[in-house]
Amino acid sequence: MQYTFRPRFLATVPSGPMLEPPSAPSLSTRKVLLPFDPARDGFSFANSFTWTDADLDHLAVRLRPLTLGLLAALGGAAGGLVGRRRGAVAGALTTGAVSAAGAGDALVRRIAQRWRTFGLCGGMALTAAERWHAGSPVPTSKLERDTIRPLLRRRQNETLRRSLPRFVREWAIARVDRSEHPPLGARLADEVDRAERQLREGRPVLLGLVGDSPDPFANHQVVAFGMERGDGPAEATFFVYDPNAPGVTRHVHTALAEHDPRRTAIRTDLPTGPRASGRCHLSTRPGWLASVFVVM
């Protein structure tokens, strides 16, 4: 599915702390700002969902190729213990029997339910950006969680289809490196330039935010509706709608490390770092990110 925006500039003023935008996007050499208002054009509910049977069924179907592949590998390995040809047959039969019994789907459901809540940040971000640009007569903030939920799942799938490999790769690099300036700077300047071009075309940008949390699923997606460039090649401050914070404008500051341009130096006022529960949100450091990239 192609994510295509038509330029749209509304004579409205966004609300939110630390932000006083004009009635139309600023097109100066240093700053561009779209009239996207998180309080109106974002969702009024936070990005926290509890599992329903529909959610679990959807997840199981989406992950079925992965679980079947895993079960096939396990079946083949078990078959190898009893002989090459006989083992291949045994592995195939084992995999077929397990698949037919729905064990793969059941496994996905059991694992998912270890987490009491889950997020659909990509789905919320993409839906909010698309609705803003389509000029929907009903503000996104007026939509009900249960009514919009099936759409959020579908749009979440679209963002993950485009970005999941990069999330995994950059999270793994940050997690292994564990330094304040991980070696993820090679593409950052290009990502900042790409985001600026998209914003100047009147198109909000979905940004992927990568940290070094022990949980690989703790990465995040937000809508950038403005940015101000700094002096460095990758230096910029993004104005973002965070699905975790209804009605609030938050900020992500990107830059390369002064001592080594191959490494990143990214700060944010999103609440990253350890939580009282002992888990980390996005990263192990407060106000810190390992990488930022354009999802779509």
Secondary structure, 3 states (H helix, E strand, C coil): CCCCCCCCCCCCCCCCCCCCCCCCCCECCCEEECCCCHHHHCCCCCCCEECCHHHHHHHHHHHHHHHHHHHHHHHHHHHHCCCHHHHHHHHHHHHHHHHHCCHHHHHHHHHHCCCCEECCHHHHHHHHHHHHHHCCCCCHHHCCHHHHHHHHHHHHHHHHHHHHHHHHHHHHHHHHHCCCCCCCCCCHHHHHHHHHHHHHCCCCEEEEEECCCCCCCCCEEEEEEEEEECCCCCCEEEEEECCCCCCCEEEEEECEECCEEEEECEEECCCCEECCCCCEECCCCCCEECEEEECC
